[in-house]
Amino acid sequence: MACDKPWFDHLVDRTGDYFCWGLVGGSAVDMLKGMCNSLKGERLIWGSQAVRMSAACASHCAAYGGLCSVLKSSMIYVRQKDDPWNSILPEAAAAGFLQIRQGLGPASRTALIFGLGMSLVQGYLIVENKLKSNVESPQPDFEELDKKQKRGGIKT
């Protein structure tokens, strides 16, 4: 989380992002489900009806994004450092909190799955950053090479 923006801006940004993802992704999935479960000549009608009937995906995604943002900001404030654990634990906790109405067992399983998924993502990002930092420096300037060659420093 960048330090140049206050936590409330991150909350609004992340909630809006997740709402849009839920709106677009949920509508596409519901449209396909409705079209697959319809009669042959009425696929578009049934698909659009399925989208209108189950539009709650966007609000669930927005709640998840907002809760993740608040938990991540809280962890950064309490721990006074920004590291991968501040992304893994809030995502798992938010998923578990949103599933708690199903019971403690499903909530803990969901939190575990989200935690494992986020740890894989964070591990990949760490490896990717290490590989990018080990890339060789860019080639030297050709004008410098020409000057060295004219001085006799480089033999061709």
ABEGO torsion letter per residue (X at the ends): XBAABBAAAAAAAAAAAAAAAAAAAAAAAAAAAAAAABBAAAAAAAAAAAAAABAAAAAAAAAAAAAAAAAAAAAAAAAGBBBAAAAAAAAAAAAAAAAAAAEAAAAAAAAAAAAAAAAAAAAAAAAAAAAAAABBBBBBBAAAAAAAAAAGABBX
